[in-house]
Amino acid sequence: MNVDEVKDRAGPREFSPKDDLPEEYRKAATRMLEFHANSEIMGAFLERPFIRKAPSIERKMAFSAKVQDEIGHGQMLYRAAESLGIKTRDEMLDDLANGDGKFLNCFHYPMESYVETPMIAFFVDGAAMRRQATLKKSSWEPYAHAMDKICFEEGMHVKHGESILRELMNGSRREQRMTQDAFEEWWPRILQFFGPTDDQSTHHDFAAEVGLKTCTNDELRNAFLNTYIPKAKKYGLEMPDEPRIRDNGDGTYEVVEDDLDWDEFFTVSQNEYDGSIEQITGRRQAQEAVQWVRDMMDDQTTTNSGPQSQAAD
């Protein structure tokens, strides 16, 4: 099958590993899936410390479950990427640990305070839900199929984050002020979650033509604003002065995209930000710390793959 034939056939869940797909499609799909899988792993790594730092046993258990879910999502997506035949799961994990793998901008920044957790668990996961819901119609069937499970679990993660935000904004004045400060710091990063503006996006056109994605970055960003600005205000958060938000007067909003720091965004996207180096180094050290487990599992697999006794008739 050539690229033109792929474009003609492209539709929701149209292609699977049994199809003879051109390399251009397989590389584009691998890039999307690897980026998504890396982001799930790095997001879990960012939230992992709050299994201990959370203020109650219920919150600790919720963070533990959330981190476990995110790691599982990453593994599902690596497998869906691996089925395209471009890179193996181990190659993608090694690239991530070595700083060659790319992942979402929000996970390049440190998260040190508990009041920051709803910025990820509510706003970033809410943004992810907005994007992932559209990927249920991806033309690569293993990707769309993975989204069925991932979207279900991400819905619970958003509720977890909303519960924390509600609790903090109904807490003491100090908690409310600290949460507002965290919101002002994270808000521009959250809006850049969807990627560069449409006129600067280098991958969208081909991905849309072959059905890998169905919405542009700006369409997803605006849809997120329409849903989450009212929610932020509902809990008492005030919109920062910048980036400026245009209220269209009909329940829809747009961000003044020139107010966002795109130079920093592109530095982050190349893994060249100071926080990028810190997060990637931490991820590599974590991977190295448990290498002995993988080695033992490989040895066990080798041992068990030897000659087997023939069963008695």
Buried (B, 14 or more C-beta within 10 A) or exposed (E): EEBEEBBEBBEEBBBEEEBEBBEEBBEBBBBBBBBBBBBBBBBBBBBBEBBEBBEEEEBBEBBBBBBEBBBBBBBBBBBBBBBBEBBEBEBBBBBBBEBEBBBBBBBBBEBEBBBBBBBBBBBBBBBBBBBBBBBBBBBBBBBBBBBEEBBEBBBBBBEBBBBBBBBBBEEEEEBBEBBBEBBBEBBBBBBBBBBBBBEEBEBBEBBBBBBBBBBBBBBBBBBBBBEBBEBBEEBBBEBBEBBEBEEEEEEEBBBEBEBBBBEBBBBBBEBEBEEBEEBBEBBBEEBEEEEEEEEEEEEEEEEEEEEEEEEEE
